Amino acid sequence: MLAYLPRPPTDTSRYGTFPQKPDLPAVPGALVEDSGQPATATTAKRGTGMPNYPSAPRHSSFVPGEPSLPPSRGSLTTQHHRGRPSWCPPPAPQEAGARLYPLHALSVANIPNSSRGRTSARSSTIPTPEGLQGRRCKLLEEDSPMVQAGKRQRQRYVTKVGKCQVNLGNIQDKKRFLSDIFTTIVDLKYRWFLFVFMMCYIITWVVFGFIYFLDAWVRGDIGHQGDPEWQACIENVDGFVSALLLSVESQRTIGYGTRMVTANCAEGVILLIAQSIVGSMIDAMMVGCMFVKISRPKKRAQTLIFSKNCVISCRDEKLCLMFRVGDLRESHMVDAKIRAKLIKSRQTAEGEFIPLEQSELNLGYDTGEDRLFLVEPQIICHVINRHSPFWDMSAESLRRDQFEIIIILEGIVEATGKCRCLAAGMTCQARTSYTEDEILWGYRFEPCMSLEKGAFQVDYSRFEMTFEVQTPAASAKELHELKELEQQEHSTLSLYWDHLLQPC
């Protein structure tokens, strides 16, 4: 429950390693030489932007946030290391020409930040001895978010394979399970289900066998075995084992002909009728449970796959959260639907703590985009607008926040739902989840389809591949406000020029 509370901000998350492009001029305040000499540039020089991040206009006082690149988990690009400052030596040699850059060097130009400016200026003017430098590097590595996340075990609400990590306990009214005995038996695990299946038959055979033996012993049929003048009620029963065999033969309608119930006693006929009725009821119930349990489409969900990571990038000038789904079978899902839930704890304005609150993520419900024709892998997009819970989330706040996104894909199995009435088919549900550590900011999925020999070919080896794209590190709210500010200034400038060009 406490795992979904926001993490406190750390100063070590502002640093990272980035490969230097050869055509990029050296940045005096951000570039650190291999010799380990501290930087001596001022804070104003650190505001030089990188090519992957657009710069804001100089006349704007709006702070869109700190642009920074997340680590490329599951990507083909260079692995970035968070939590290592610019004056720490790299753990391993990177690519040719790779240097260390502070992440705040990627900030939008001419955007003031007093606290960060004081920190960077202080760190750039005070020389650091080699011994103190090594100790500070070690401390910052131990306090980095990735090391802290690795030390503690994160409890997921739903696993990657779709299993819900919720255990129900202290249920007082357990008679409700007996009222729905059919569903209770079907929901049992296979070992307990087979145990119940066998015990139902074994117990009825033993009980009716004991009744047959007791009837034959009371009437004296056991003591008069071999007497041709004795009219037996149950013939050829001389012990409990023979009575048990009679019970099995009667209930399973085997009928070997050596042991039988005669018409010399009424209780034997009534006992045979009762066993036949009980045996038919057990057959109907247990065979039905076995058929339903085997034919349940849970295994069909194993061939519905999801990408291991979510990505956040711009699509149609809007910041979007995207993930990929695919179906490995040639028999496709009928009427497939997808939806997403955000699991996050929060505290209300009145001080009430709501653990694991569920909120809906719009995947195109109003436009019908949540209904999928799942023939090839598709990229599902969630537009981060003012109605999205990620409206205020930036690349920096993504590192500090803790939440979980639950993805639910539902559809009707085509093998059971080909008739016109879709209700006759069996509904299959596949689930997965994404934590904040599995979201890549500034990445996009690589295409995995191609046209070959008159048909579309899907390459599932590229299903998980992503590549880096130009994405601002500010939140969608900040980008929207910045865009409105630019439009307002543009309209004001247009009115000014129209006024100047207007004749007297």
Salt bridges, closest charged atoms under 4 A:
ASP11 OD1 - ARG14 NH2 3.06
GLU33 OE1 - ARG99 NH1 3.60
GLU66 OE2 - ARG116 NH2 2.38
GLU141 OE2 - ARG84 NH2 2.29
ASP173 OD2 - ARG176 NE 3.15
ASP187 OD1 - ARG296 NH1 3.40
GLU249 OE2 - ARG259 NH2 3.29
GLU267 OE2 - ARG219 NH1 3.22
ASP283 OD1 - ARG252 NH1 3.20
GLU317 OE1 - LYS483 NZ 3.60
ASP327 OD2 - ARG300 NH2 3.02
ASP335 OD1 - ARG371 NH1 3.14
GLU357 OE1 - ARG346 NE 2.47
GLU360 OE1 - LYS341 NZ 2.76
ASP392 OD1 - LYS477 NZ 3.95
GLU396 OE2 - ARG400 NH1 3.92
ASP401 OD2 - LYS344 NZ 2.71
GLU410 OE2 - ARG339 NH2 3.59
GLU436 OE2 - ARG7 NH2 3.76
GLU436 OE2 - ARG154 NH1 2.91
ASP437 OD1 - ARG7 NH2 3.98
GLU438 OE2 - ARG156 NH1 3.12
GLU438 OE1 - LYS160 NZ 3.40
GLU446 OE1 - ARG462 NH2 2.57
GLU484 OE2 - HIS480 NE2 2.66
GLU489 OE1 - HIS59 NE2 2.30
